[in-house]
Structure formats: C-alpha cells, structure tokens
C-alpha cells in the first residue's frame, strides 16, 4: 500500500449536489490516463457509529456530547471493501485505533451492548495517473431508513513508497496540479464560473484533510489501513459538521422569510368623485 491523502470538495454554500460531482468527474477525466477495470474499479469504505447502551444520535448525526461523561462510549467501526475480513475500531476522544477481525463486530453488539446508530459510506471508482491512483467517491449518510448526501471527495494514493515523509512532496505537487486543472475545467462552463486561483475554482474548493496521526502514534509507522481509518473518520466528522451548519443556516433563512410581514398595497391617494 502506498501513502494516501483525502481531498475534500467544498461547495460555496456547503451543500453538495450532482453538479459538483460532475465537475470532479470532468477533472479526473481530464487528468487521468485511464480508469482501472475489473475488481479494482469499484471500491468503498464504510464508517459506522457504534453507541454503547441506550445513547441517542447527536444533533449532527454524530456522537453525543455527554456520552463519555455518562459512562457510555462512542466508537467508530471502519471497514474497507478490499479487506472485508478486517475492521478498525476508533475511539476519537482517547485517540485509540484497534485493528481486529470483522467478527469483533458481533462481539461488540452481543456482549458489550453496542448498537449501530449511523453509517457513512464512501463509494466510487478508481483511476490511475502514472505512480498515482485517484479514487473519486460520494459520501452518503444513513440513519435507519433515511439517506442523506454528505458530499464528495478524492482519495489520492502515491504508490512507490509507504513513508509519509518521503511522499509529502510528490503528493503536494499533485494536489497543486489538481487545483490548476479544476480551475481550467470549471472555466469552460461559461462566464461567471472562471478559475479561483491556487485553491480550486469559483464553484468548488479542494481541501486536504490533515488527520492527527501524531495523537494516534502513527506518524513514524509505514502508512497502512489504520491511517486510512483515522483519516476517513476525521473526514466524516468534518462533513457532518458542514452539513449541520448548512441545514441550520437554511432553517434560519426560512424562519426569517416567514417572519417578514407581507407587503401591503398602500391605499390610493387619488380622490374619488363625490356622488351627487
């Protein structure tokens, strides 16, 4: 496995839609030499929020604020399609990550009374460009039977090395290239959607996710799936926060519009003829 970074796409108003995915797809098609075929084409990462006891999902669909103080612990379970026999368990407040067999999930549910409260699934397709692999994906949140689009992201992998320090320069240069190409591709859409300089485009920004690997003790270890699990849970929390903020802003705007008095037509100042 090479070194991977996650690149989050940021729409101007925080609300992702089909147009933003289409723009990222054109970016990848413009830049990449080929799309990998066969089993490596489709891929997915699943992040499940596990809650112990009778805890409820928080306001953002994530961990409740008082879960730890009340003796209950939230846990993220991260699994990868290319390694179905494994699962990574994360406790974010304590910065702990544990690699274990997938059968551990049943033990958590049956013996420790953990229950799945929410699932965020990343899925998409894989492309190649020289020593790099790009995965374009869509993130969807599922709570019970309700599904919500959280956004889109790119997973960028540099294959030759597994050292994060050695790959930092090459990955940074490729991210700059992605932003430059995105500005060009976005500019072709017509007037008013031109490039946005070094950070992306006028309609979409690219932000590199920077997980706290140092707090998990993963800085000096070869990059592996534990790193990816930490990165994806960080990305999930960022997306949930953005989604909640956008929903609250939309609700406030609707409330303000509802409170505005309806415009009244002023009475006519023209004198009516006096009946004789």
N, C-alpha and C positions, 0 to 999 in steps of 0.2 A: 504494500500500500504506500502511495506517495503522500505528500503533505496536502491537506485540504484547507480551504477557507470558504466561508459562506459570504455571499454578497446579497444584501437585501435591497430590493427595489422600493423606492419611496415615492408614491404618487403625490402631487402637490397638496391635495386636501386630505391625504391619509386614507382614502378609500380606493381600494384596488378594484379593477374591473377587467373585462375582456380586452379592451383596447390596450391596456398596459401589458398584458401577456403577449398580445400580437406584436407590440413594439419590441419586447425582449426576444421573441421568436425571430423577428427580422434581424435583430442584432446578431444572434447566434448564427443564423443562416449566412449572413454577410461575412462573418469572421471565420467560421469553422470550415475545415476542408471536407468533412464527412460526418455522417450520422452513423454510429455503430449499429450493427444489425444483430439479430438473434437475441439471445437471453440477456445480453448486456444493455439492450436498447431501453427497455422499461425498467424502472427502479423505484424504490420507495423507502421512506424512513417513517416510522410510527412512534409518536411520543404520547404516552398515556399518563394522565394524572391519577395516582392512586392515593386514596384517603383512608386513614385508619379510623374505625369506629363509625359514628353517625355524622361526621363532618359534612358540611354543605359546600358546594362550589361557591367561590367568592364572586365579587361583583364583576371582575374581568373574566370570569370563567376559569380562574386560576386558583392557587392556594388561598385559603382564608387567612386573614391576618393573625388570628389568635389560635391557630392550630397547634403551634408548638407550646405556647403558654398554657394551653389546656391539657397538655399531656398527649395530644394526638400529633402524628407526624405525617406531613405530606411527602410523597415520593413520586418521582418521575421514572417511568419504565420506558426505555428507548430500545427499539429493535430495528434491524436492517434486513431488507429483503434478501440481500446476498449472503446473510449469515443467520438463517432462521433458527438455528439451534442455540443462539446466544441472546441474552438480554442484559442491558446495562441499567442498574438502579442508581438513581441520584437523589441525594438529599441536599438541596441547594443551600439552605441556611448553614449547614455544617460543612459544605464543600466536600462531600464524600461521593465517590463513584465506585461502584462494585460491578465487576463482570461476573456473570453466573450463567448457568444453563437456563434455557427457556422454561423448564419445569418448575423453576422457582416461583413463577407467577401463580401457579396453583397453590403452592405452599403459603404465599402471602395472603391469598384470598380465603383459604380454608382454615389455616391455623392462626394467622395474625390478624384476621378480620379486616384486611384491606379490600377496598372496592374501587372499581374503575369509575371515575367521575367524568372524565373528559378525554377525548382523543384528538390529537392534531396529527394529520397525515400529510407528509410531503411526497409527491409523486410526479414523475415526468419522464423525460427522455435524455439520452446520453449522446454527446457529440465529442469529436476529437479535433485537436489542432496541434500537430507536432507532438511535443512532450506533455501537452496539457490535455486534460479531459474536462469538459464542461457539462454540467447537468442542469437543465432548465426545469424548474418544478413549480407546482402550485400547492399552497398550504391551505388545508381545509380543516376547520374545527367542527367536531361532532359532539354534542351533548344530548344523550338519549337519541331521539329520532330527528333532532334539529341539526342541520348542517349550515355552516357559515364560511364564506370565503375570507381568509385572513390576509392573503397576499401572495406574492411570487418572489422567488429568489433564484440565485445561481450558486451552484457548488462548483468551485474551481479546484482541480487537483493537479499538482505538479508531480509527475511520475518518477523521475530519476532518483530522487532522494527521499528519505524519511526524517531528515533533520529539519526542524522548523527554522533554525538559524540559517542553515545553508540555502533554504528555498525562499527566504524572505524577499530577496532582491528580485528574483525571477517572477514571483507572484505579484509583487508590487508593480513591476513593469507591465505585466499582462492586464492588471486592473486598469492602469492608465490607458492601455490600448482599448479596453472595453468601453471606457468612458468616451474616448475620442470617436470610436465607431458609432456609439449610441447617439452622440451629438449629430453626426452626419446623417444617420438613418432617420432620426427624428426630424431633421431639417427638410427631408424630402416630402414630408406630409403636406407642406404648403405654408403660406405666410402665417406668421404668428406662432410657429412651433419650432423655431430655429434652435441651434445648439445653445447649451448653457455652460460653456467653458469647460473647466477641468473636472467638474463633479458629475457630469451627466448631460441631461438635456432639459429643455424648458418644461417638459411634461413628465419627466421621470428622473429620479436621482438614484445613484448607486452608492450604497454604504457598506463598508466592510465590517462584518461582525467581529468583535475582539473579545473572545471569552476570557475569563480569569483563570487561565491554565495554571498560573503560579499558585493560586489558592488551593487547587486540587493536587498540587505536587506533580504536574505533568509537563513542566517546562523542559526539563533535561532528559526526557524519555523520548524514544522514537515515536513518531506520530502513528496512532492506531485508532481503533474504533472508540476507545474511551474518550479520546479527544473529540471525535465527531459527536458523541453523545452529549458531551458538555456544550459543544457549540450549538447543537440543534435545540437543546432546552433553553439556552440563552436567547436564541432567535425566537422561539415560541413565546417567551415572556415579553420580548420587545413587540412582537406582532399583536399579542393580546392587549398590551397597554395602548398601542396606537389605535386598535380597533375600538377600544372602550372610549378613548378620548374623542374619536371621530363621532361615535354614536351619541355621546353626551353633548357635543357641540351641535349636532343636528337636532337633538331634542330641545336644546335651549333656543335655537333659531325658530323651531316650530312653536314653542311657547310664546316667544316674543311676537311672532306673527299673529297668534291667536289673541294676545292681549291688546294689540293695536286696535283702536276704535275704528269702525267702518267710516269711511269718508262720507260726510253728509253733504248733500247738494244744497248750497246756500239759497235762501229764499230770493225770489226775483225782486229786484228793486224797481222794476217798471210799474208805474201806476196803472191800475186797471180803470177802464172807463166807468164813470158813475152812471148807474141806471137812472133814467128819468121816467 
